[in-house]
Amino acid sequence: MFAVIKTGGRQYRVVPDDVLEIGKIAGDVGTIVQLGEVLLVGGESPILGTPTVAGATVAAEVLQHKRGPKVISFKKRRRKNSRRKRGYRDEITVLRITEILTNDNKPTVGPRPKREKVVAKPESDSDEAPKAAKKAAPKKPAAKKAAAKPAAKPAAKKAPAKKGKTDKK
C-alpha cells in the first residue's frame, strides 16, 4: 500500500518505513504527527481523492529537525560597483512514515524507542579511583593585565627635505 501526500506545497509518494525530508512542520522529535492531505491511496483498489481522500491520513514519526544546505544568491551589476550577496538555509523536518490510515482510524504504532549508548564502566577494585578522578587541579590566579603603554612622544621637527641637486659653491 502506498499514498501520495501533499505538504509544504510539494507532493510525495510514501510507503510505510520511508524516511523523507520535508519543509519544517510542528512536532517534537520522537512524536507521531498525522499528515491529513492525502491525494491518493494506492494498493489493489486505488482510491483517488477529489481533491483529497476523505478519512485518510498518514502517520509519521518526527526523527529530527535540521537545516538544509546553504544557498547563496549573488547579484552583480558590472561596471557599476554594485554587488549584493544574500544566503539562506531551509528548515527541514526528517520523518519516518509509520502507517497509512483510512476510514478515520487512529495510529496504532507509537514512536520507536531510542537506542541507548552502552558506556563501559572503568574497572577498579576500590572506590578511591573515581574520587581521585573527580578532584580538579587547583585553579591558577587570573593573569594580570599589562600596564597601559605610556603616551607616544611628540615627533621632533625635521628639516624639510631638499628637492633636486644641491649646489656647492
Beta strands, then each sheet from edge to edge (+ up, - down):
strand 1: 2-7
strand 2: 10-14
strand 3: 19-23
strand 4: 32-35
strand 5: 38-42
strand 6: 47-48
strand 7: 57-77
strand 8: 82-101
sheet 1: 2+ 1- 5+ 6-
sheet 2: 3+ 8- 7+ 4-
end
